[in-house]
Amino acid sequence: MNFSNLDWALIGEATIDTLLMTGISLGFTAIIGLPLGVLLFLTSRKQMLDNAWIYQTLSLIVNILRSVPFLILLIVIIPLTRILAGTSLGVQGAIPPLVLSAAPFFARLVENVLRELDPGVNEACRAMGANSRQTVLLALLPEATTGIVAALIVTAIALVGYSAMSGVIGGGGLGDLALRFGYQRYQTDVMVVTVTILVVLVQLLQVFGDAMVARLSRK
């Protein structure tokens, strides 16, 4: 392996693409997954908006999307990706499948975080006459902030892995680079560098997430 002959500019561009895919997808995942997770919690049994039909329907959709392997999901929703993003290639084309895969995962994590809260918080809000919206915004979400941040970091790490897989369909980023050069052209040095960068990204996310959770826990 000769790392001095590597195209570091190309590797840098691929790293930036991976960061863009992960960051943009994480933003949309939070926007979709957080309300979905809250709704799953509120409509579950013995909660404020207890509704078995809505809960079972949403839960089924979440479970279906979570159970489909990401590589299969990438291929299956190519027509939808083209409609939403205008293309199924590059960073732009990778975002819809990334969000569709990560949002249900994050929503389920949010639901579980809310379930672990002290039931007394909910009961106190009811006793004071707070409606569902006030209870969620002023009590439940503030109490669950630490858990939600931890869930978001877990989701971000999962998205880094998913973004690498998107290289199979030309999704760009480090995964695409590893596939085209590391695998198809047998350039082991490219494979080693891309894998190392992905490991470092995951480690940095975990360290940052642990620091955020520790800081929020002290407040």
Rosetta blueprint (number, residue, H / E / L):
1 M L
2 N L
3 F H
4 S H
5 N H
6 L L
7 D L
8 W H
9 A H
10 L H
11 I H
12 G H
13 E H
14 A H
15 T H
16 I H
17 D H
18 T H
19 L H
20 L H
21 M H
22 T H
23 G H
24 I H
25 S H
26 L H
27 G H
28 F H
29 T H
30 A H
31 I H
32 I H
33 G H
34 L H
35 P H
36 L H
37 G H
38 V H
39 L H
40 L H
41 F H
42 L H
43 T L
44 S L
45 R L
46 K L
47 Q L
48 M L
49 L L
50 D L
51 N L
52 A H
53 W H
54 I H
55 Y H
56 Q H
57 T H
58 L H
59 S H
60 L H
61 I H
62 V H
63 N H
64 I H
65 L H
66 R H
67 S H
68 V L
69 P L
70 F H
71 L H
72 I H
73 L H
74 L H
75 I H
76 V H
77 I L
78 I H
79 P H
80 L H
81 T H
82 R H
83 I H
84 L H
85 A H
86 G L
87 T L
88 S L
89 L L
90 G H
91 V H
92 Q H
93 G H
94 A H
95 I H
96 P H
97 P H
98 L H
99 V H
100 L H
101 S H
102 A H
103 A H
104 P H
105 F H
106 F H
107 A H
108 R H
109 L H
110 V H
111 E H
112 N H
113 V H
114 L H
115 R H
116 E L
117 L L
118 D L
119 P H
120 G H
121 V H
122 N H
123 E H
124 A H
125 C H
126 R H
127 A H
128 M L
129 G L
130 A L
131 N L
132 S H
133 R H
134 Q H
135 T H
136 V H
137 L H
138 L H
139 A H
140 L H
141 L H
142 P H
143 E H
144 A H
145 T H
146 T H
147 G H
148 I H
149 V H
150 A H
151 A H
152 L H
153 I H
154 V H
155 T H
156 A H
157 I H
158 A H
159 L H
160 V H
161 G H
162 Y H
163 S H
164 A H
165 M H
166 S H
167 G H
168 V H
169 I H
170 G L
171 G L
172 G L
173 G H
174 L H
175 G H
176 D H
177 L H
178 A H
179 L H
180 R H
181 F H
182 G H
183 Y H
184 Q L
185 R L
186 Y L
187 Q L
188 T H
189 D H
190 V H
191 M H
192 V H
193 V H
194 T H
195 V H
196 T H
197 I H
198 L H
199 V H
200 V H
201 L H
202 V H
203 Q H
204 L H
205 L H
206 Q H
207 V H
208 F H
209 G H
210 D H
211 A H
212 M H
213 V H
214 A H
215 R H
216 L H
217 S H
218 R H
219 K L
